[in-house]
Each structure stands twice: as C-alpha cells, then as structure tokens.
C-alpha cells in the first residue's frame, strides 16, 4: 500500500483505502460519474469514477474500505485519483489503524503534560471540576484522548482535540506570566474545558462527522452545559465562578458570527479567544503547507484567512565573512 502523502502525478495505485465521501454527479454532457474522497492515515484525496457502470466498479458505500486500482492525475494544480477498478475490501485485507489520521505526537505524553496545567489550579472548586472530567470520568477521558478537534480545517485527526487543548493551555501559560493581571486558575480551567463539548459534537472515527446533537446545539453550548452539570455536583461551587468559567467557554470564538453566543467580557475570555484562534490558524497553515509538499507557489484563496496563501521564501544562512 502506498500512502496518500506519497502520491505523485502519473502514479498507478493499487491498494485498500477508506471511502470518506461518495456522491453521484453529472457532467455537462449529461454523463453520470461519481465524486469520491479516499482516505488513509496520512490524508485524503479527491477521486473520480468516470464510468461507474463499468464491469470493474463494484458497489461500495461511504466508510467502506475499498480495494482500488487508480491513476494519480492533476487538476488545477491538485492531485486526484482516476479510479478504474473498485471493490469492497475484506476485513483480512486491511488494518483500520492505517486509515485513520493520527497525531504525530504521543497521546499519553500529551495527556500527562495537559494534567500539569490542572495541577497548577489552586482554587478548590475549579480543581475539583477538572478532577471530575480529567481524572474520574474514564469514558470522557477515552473520548477526549482520541477525538479530533474538527471535522476538517484543523486538528481533524485522532488525538487532535487533545493536541489542540494542550497547545491552547501552553499559550495561556505564557499569557499568565506576561500579564499577571490574569486569573491563572480561571484561565487554565477554561483552556482545558473550552472544547470538551466536541466529544459529543463529533462522532468517533472513522466517521468523524457532526452528530445530531452537534448540529442542533454545537460544542460551545454543550461544553457550557457540561461544566454547569459538573459544577452542581461539587458542594458550595460559587455561582459567580461557575458563570465566569461558562462565559469563557461561551465566548471563546470571540465573535457572534463565529459561533460564540457571547463576546468576551472578561480578560480571561479575551486571552482564551486569542490562544484558541492562534493555535487553530497556525495548525491550519501547518496542514496546508504539509499537503502542498515542498512547493513555494501560491496555494490559492483560503476562506479562513480570506487571502491567497503561500510559504515564505527559504534562505540559506550564510556564514559571516570578514570584510
């Protein structure tokens, strides 16, 4: 099996890949074809079946593992597959782990590092709330470790939610040192909890799609509800503190048009929004550049940045030469 990240134009591909998406379409000439997205742990690739009724194309559905023969072509600068043959693979022909995108960082090591931020929280009610989620709730912990942070855009891989949350905590760790006015306990608790609703907003891999609950409520509202429900289990949890923590979660996207029910009204909410936005955008660019390989060409308009994007120039560092 050749991984998608190693595909090059002109390659002839034979192997098993996960069908992430499949939909029939019609050309301008009225000919039926199928749009397909194939996936392995290194990424996805747009694919076409131009003759879905041919003898070599057998029935398969979304989330099936499919044995294909295909040619790698290029369309408008982007690689895609022209699938010639396809059949549903047998279970003995693949290992599911080869087809799920996974963080390149160690999941258990990341979780232990995340818990170092929880250990710094001194306020007893916030500390107890973090214990409720991240120490005592085994089902939540398992889901949190292996969930993605998004369906697409950034951190859309196994361990992505954990990796993103840890990065946000690290940024907040810098903020509390640079700006002592920040309430460290509130900010660290908010950073750890800001995306906990995603364990219910998104389904497990390999589907990694929005659940019915996620479509109706979204992770921000669900996360606030989860915090409120756990806070009520902790005797004497101050209502004012609960509301401040929930506000940070509700405001962490920063703007109403970005899905936040509230705009930041606390300095900790402002800091959390900046940390969340920074990590999301940096990871988006990291993944965009990775998919482009070594190319330093313009990569086209990106709706998240509302700009055409390319890498910066790479220069060799010249040794100092006496004049």
Residue pairs with C-beta under 8 A, 6 or more apart in sequence:
1 15
1 16
1 40
1 98
2 11
2 13
2 15
3 40
3 41
3 42
4 17
4 38
4 39
4 40
4 42
4 43
4 44
4 45
5 42
5 43
5 290
6 42
7 13
7 45
7 72
7 79
8 72
8 79
9 72
9 73
9 74
9 79
10 71
10 72
11 71
11 72
12 69
12 70
12 71
12 72
13 68
13 69
13 70
13 71
13 72
13 81
14 68
14 69
14 70
15 67
15 68
16 65
16 66
16 67
16 68
16 89
16 93
16 94
17 38
17 39
17 40
17 65
17 66
17 68
17 99
18 38
18 39
18 40
18 63
18 64
18 65
18 66
18 99
18 206
19 36
19 37
19 38
19 39
19 60
19 61
19 62
19 63
19 64
19 65
19 66
20 37
20 38
20 39
20 44
20 62
20 63
20 206
21 35
21 36
21 37
21 62
22 34
22 35
22 36
22 37
22 60
22 61
22 62
23 34
23 35
24 32
24 33
24 34
24 35
24 52
25 32
25 33
25 34
25 35
26 32
26 33
27 33
31 50
32 52
32 53
33 48
33 49
33 50
33 51
33 52
34 48
34 49
34 52
35 46
35 47
35 48
36 46
36 47
36 48
36 49
36 81
36 83
37 44
37 45
37 46
37 47
38 44
38 45
38 47
38 66
38 68
38 81
39 45
39 99
39 101
39 206
40 98
40 99
41 97
41 98
41 99
41 100
41 101
41 102
42 101
43 101
43 291
45 79
45 80
45 81
46 78
46 80
46 81
47 70
47 80
47 81
47 82
47 83
48 80
48 81
48 82
48 83
49 57
49 83
49 86
50 82
51 57
56 69
56 84
56 85
56 86
57 83
57 85
57 86
58 86
58 87
58 88
59 88
60 66
60 86
60 87
60 88
63 206
63 207
64 88
64 89
65 88
65 89
65 93
65 94
65 96
65 99
66 86
66 87
66 88
66 89
67 86
67 87
67 88
67 89
67 93
68 81
68 83
68 85
68 86
69 83
69 84
69 85
69 86
70 81
70 82
70 83
70 84
70 85
71 81
71 82
71 84
72 79
72 80
72 81
72 82
73 79
73 80
73 81
73 82
74 80
77 297
77 300
96 206
99 206
100 157
100 158
100 205
100 206
101 156
101 157
101 158
102 157
102 158
102 159
103 110
103 157
103 158
103 159
103 160
103 162
103 163
105 159
105 163
107 145
107 146
107 158
107 159
107 162
110 159
110 162
110 163
110 166
111 141
111 145
111 162
113 166
114 134
114 162
114 165
114 166
114 169
114 192
115 134
117 169
117 173
117 188
117 191
117 192
118 127
118 130
118 131
118 134
118 188
118 192
120 184
120 188
121 127
121 130
121 184
121 185
121 188
121 189
122 185
123 185
123 186
123 189
123 241
125 231
125 234
125 236
125 237
125 238
125 241
126 185
126 186
126 189
126 241
126 245
127 185
128 234
128 237
129 189
129 193
129 227
129 230
129 231
129 234
129 237
129 245
130 189
130 192
130 193
132 230
132 233
132 234
133 140
133 141
133 144
133 192
133 193
133 196
133 226
133 230
134 140
134 141
134 144
134 192
135 141
140 196
140 199
143 199
143 204
144 161
144 162
144 196
144 199
145 159
145 162
146 158
146 159
146 204
146 205
147 158
147 160
147 161
147 162
147 198
147 199
147 202
147 204
148 155
148 156
148 157
148 158
148 160
148 161
148 198
148 202
148 205
148 208
149 155
149 156
149 160
149 161
149 163
149 164
149 165
149 195
149 198
150 156
150 160
150 198
150 202
151 202
151 208
151 209
151 210
153 280
153 284
153 304
154 160
154 164
154 279
154 280
154 281
154 283
154 284
154 287
155 161
155 163
155 164
155 280
155 283
156 208
158 205
161 195
161 198
161 199
164 195
164 279
164 280
164 283
165 191
165 192
165 194
165 195
167 279
167 283
168 191
168 194
168 272
168 275
168 276
168 279
169 188
169 191
169 192
171 274
171 275
171 278
171 279
172 187
172 188
172 191
172 271
172 272
172 275
173 188
175 182
175 187
175 271
175 274
175 275
176 182
176 184
176 187
176 188
179 267
179 271
181 267
182 267
182 268
182 271
183 268
186 241
186 244
186 245
186 248
186 266
186 268
187 248
187 268
187 271
187 272
189 245
190 245
190 248
190 249
190 252
190 268
190 269
190 272
191 272
191 275
193 223
193 226
193 227
193 245
193 249
194 223
194 248
194 249
194 252
194 272
194 276
195 219
195 223
196 219
196 223
196 226
196 227
197 217
197 218
197 219
197 220
197 221
197 222
197 223
197 224
197 225
197 226
198 219
198 223
200 211
200 213
200 214
200 219
200 222
201 210
201 211
201 213
201 214
201 217
201 218
201 219
201 222
202 208
202 209
202 210
202 211
202 214
202 219
203 209
203 210
203 211
213 222
214 222
218 259
220 249
220 250
220 252
220 253
220 259
220 260
220 261
221 250
221 261
223 249
224 246
224 249
224 250
227 242
227 245
227 246
227 249
228 242
228 246
231 237
231 242
231 245
244 266
244 268
247 262
247 265
247 266
247 269
248 264
248 266
248 268
248 269
248 272
250 260
250 261
250 262
251 260
251 261
251 262
251 263
251 264
251 265
251 266
251 269
251 272
251 273
252 260
252 269
252 272
252 273
252 276
253 259
253 260
253 273
253 276
254 260
254 263
254 264
254 273
254 277
255 263
256 263
264 270
264 272
264 273
281 304
281 305
284 302
284 304
285 309
288 299
288 302
288 309
289 311
292 299
292 311
295 311
296 310
296 311
296 313
296 314
297 310
298 308
298 309
298 310
299 308
299 309
299 310
300 308
300 309
301 307
301 308
302 308
302 309
